Amino acid sequence: MNAPPLWKATILASKADAADLAALLELTPPHPQAVLVSEEPFRDDATVEALYAQMPDGDLLAKLAGRAVHVALLPDLDWIKLSQEGLPPVRAGRFFVYGAHDAGKVPDAVIPMRIEAGMAFGTGHHETTALCLGTLSELAKRRRYTNVLDLGCGTGLLAIGAAKLWRRRVLASDIDPVAIEVARENARENREAPLVRALVANGMAHPILAAGAPYDLIVANILAGPLTEMAPAIARGVARGGTLILSGLLRWQEQQVLGFYRPHGLILRNIRRAGPWTALVLERPTARR
């Protein structure tokens, strides 16, 4: 069965501007299912492309980008899957993330994860996903987590990584049913299906997510908008002594997002950055202050 048709927005830019334009496309509704940057090796030229399940507003994107944006309907092919097939493997912390095309190239002394994106976000190539994987690796050096939630799981990469680190059950949720199917398949492919429970849920209100709270670790690699909107519910879900990883953020959004979580008793413990992107590590103290 062919995938649903997709729309593509294309921007031509310099290499220096490509990252900022990619971030703009990531953050402007309707949020794309993938953002790709390709660079010319011998020229200062780059192409930024975003793939959408619905037609984006090209005029709005052009105004925000300050340059021409070409929007076109793509043929009925799984373009996201095709775009991922040539991606190189990723090293992030203790993890080695690869696709089917790199099977057989896994080095020693790593935690391997074979992830196929399909129509979901999260192959480890985006800075925010790699930041979260690196953060999980660092946290595992200091303690074990026994009750973990991956909120907005996409392909399930972070949930699978947590299951491999701590060998405990992990809940994974996403608003997108397609992402949940991809996450379940990836959990099976990585032999973690018994530990990763993936379900469709909009935020923290789902009965299963509510019943599992409070969590000693929540990972939410989403975007600044939903992270601020859900701040009270997410914060309530963090147990005393628990850890919260927030990502999908640009550097200029750090203080904005922190301003929504600090009033709920969460303390900033670390900031990890890669390019324009950020992951915040927060903690709820074990005792009231």
N, C-alpha and C positions, 0 to 999 in steps of 0.2 A: 504494500500500500504506500502510495506517495505521501510525503509530508504536506501539510497545509501550505498554500502559496505564501511567499514572503515578499516584502518590499525592501529595497535597498536604497540608502542615502549615501551619496559619495561626495567627498570634499577633497580637492587638490590643495596641497599645502607644502610649506617647507618642512624639513625634518624637525627644526626647532619648534614649530607650532603644532606638530602632529599630536603630541601627548595632550596638550590643552584642548584641542578639538575633539580628540577621542573622549576625554572626560566630559566635555560639553554634551556630546551625543549620549553618553551613558546616563547623564543626569536629567536630560530634557524629556518629558513625557511626549508620546508614549514610550516607555523605556524599551530599548532594543534588546533582542535576545542574544546578540553578540556584536562586539565592536572590533574591527580588524584594522591594523596599520601595516602597510607595506611600503618599503623604502627603496629608492633607486640606489644601487651600490656606488655609482660613480657621479651622482648628481645630488644636489640639495633638494630633492623632490620626494614627496611622500603622498600616499593616497590613504585617506581615512574612510572606512566603509562601516555602516551599521545596518544590521538586518532586523526587520520588524515583522511582527505578526499582523499589524494593521498599518495603513498608510500614514506616515508621519507628515507633519505640516512643513513642507519644504520652505515656504516663505518665512515662517517663524525661525526655522533653523538657520536660514541664510542671514536673517537680521541678527541673530545671536552670534553667529560665527563671523559676521562681517565679510563674507565672501560667498560665492555661488555654491549652492548645494543642489545636486542632481538627484531626483527621486524617481525610481523606476520599479515596476512590478517584475519580479523574477519568474522564470519558468517554474513549473511544479516539480522541483527537485529538493532534496534535503541539503540545502546550501550550508547550513551550520555544520553538519557532519562532514561534508566535503571540505570545508575550510579548515577543519581540525586535523585532517588526515596527514598533512605535511608538517605539523608542528613538532618541534624537537621535544625530547623529554625534559622534565624540570626537576632540579634538586632544590628542596626547601627543607631546612633543618635535617632531620633524619630520613626524610621521605624522598623517594624517587618516583615521580609520576610520569607515566608513559601511556601511549596508545597502542593499538594492535599493530601498527606499522613498526613499532620499536620492540616488539616481543623478542626475547632472546638477547637483548642488549643490557639487561639489568646488572649493575655492578654489585660487588660484594659489600657487606656491612651497611646496607640501607634497608629501609622499610619500603618495599615496592608496592605501588598501587597502579593497577591498570584501569584507566578511566576513559570511557567513551562518552562524548558530550551529547550526541544525538541532538535533540532540540532544547537541551538545558544548559545553563551557565555553570562553569566551574571545572576547568581542566587543570588548574594550577598555573596556567600561563599568565593570568591577570595578576597584577601586583598584589591586590588585596587578598586573593586566595593564597598566594605564596606567603604573604605576611602572616596569615592565620596559621598555616602549616608550620612555619618557623616558630610561632608563638606556642603552639601545642607542644612542639619538641622541647622548647625551653621549660615550659611548665612541668613536663614529665620528668625533668631532672630533679625536681624539688618535692613533688608529691603525687599521690594517686587520686584520681577522681572516680567516683563510683556512680554518680547520677548526672548524666550529660545530656544536653539538648543542643542540637544544631538547628537554629531557627532561620528559615530561608535557605534550605540545604542545596538547592540546585541539583547538581549531579550526585550529591551525597558524599563528595570527596572528603569534607572535614569530618563528617560523622564516621566514615570508614576509617579515617586516620585516628580518631579518638578511640574507636573500638580496637584497633591494632595496638595502640599504645597501652591501654589500660585493661583490655580483655573484659570489659563490662558492657552491659546493655546501654545503647545510645538511642535516644529518640531523635528523629530527623523529620522536619516539617517544611512544607512549602505551599504557597497559595496556588501553584501551577500543577494540575494533575499530571501533565506530561513530564515535568521534572521529577515527580514522585516515581513514576514508572521507570525513568532513567536511573534514579537513585537505587531503586530496588534491584534493577538488573546489574548495576555496578557492584552492589553489595554481594550479590550472588557470584559475580565474576571474581571478586576478591575473597570469596569464601568467608564473608562476614555477615551473611544473611541472618544467621541465628542471633547476632548481636545488634544489628541495625534495624530498627522499626521505623519505616518511613510512612508518613501519612499526610493527606491534604488538610491544611489548617490555615486559617487567616488570623495570624497573630497568636497570642497566648490564651485566647478564650476557649479553644477547643477542649472538650471534656477530658480527653486523654492527657493533653499537655497540662491542664490545670491539676489533674489528679497526680501527675508526676512531680509537681513542684513541692517544696523549693529544690532547685538544682544546685549542686556544688560547682558546676561549670556550664555556662551558656555561651555559645558562639553564635553571633548574629552578623553575618557578612552580607549586608543588604545595601542600603543607601541612607544618606543622612535624613531624608524626609521621613520615611517610615520609622527609622530609629528614634527620631524625636517624637513622632506621634505615639509610638508604643512605649515610650520611656517608662511611664508609671507601671504598666503591666510587666514589662521585662524586668525592671528593678525589683518588683515584688517577687519575681520568680527566682531570685538569687538567694541562696541560703546564707546563713551567718558563716563567715569564713570562706564563702564561695567566690568564684572568679567569673568575670564577664568580659568577653572579647567582643569589641565592636569594630566593624570594618566596613568597607565600601565607601570610605570617607576621603575627601580631599583635605590637604593640610589646612586650608583656610576654614574648614568646617570643624576642626578639632574642638575649639573652645565653645562653639555653638552647641555641639552635641554634649559635651561635658556639662554645660549649663543645665541640661535637662535631667542628668543623672545624679549629680552631686546632691541636690535637695532630697534625694531618696536614700541618702546614707552611704553612697558608694564612693570609694576613694580611688583616685588615679594611681596606679602602681607602675605603669610603663607606657611608653609610646614607641611604636615601631613604624618606620617609614621606608618607602621605596618609591623613588620618583615623586610624583605629586600626591601619592596615596598614603594612607595612614591606617594603622590598627591601634586601638586604645585597649589597654588592659586595666580593668577596674576590679576592686575587691570590696566585699562587705565585711567590716570588722567582726570579729567573733563576739565582742561585747559592745553594748551601747556606749556611745561617747558622750 
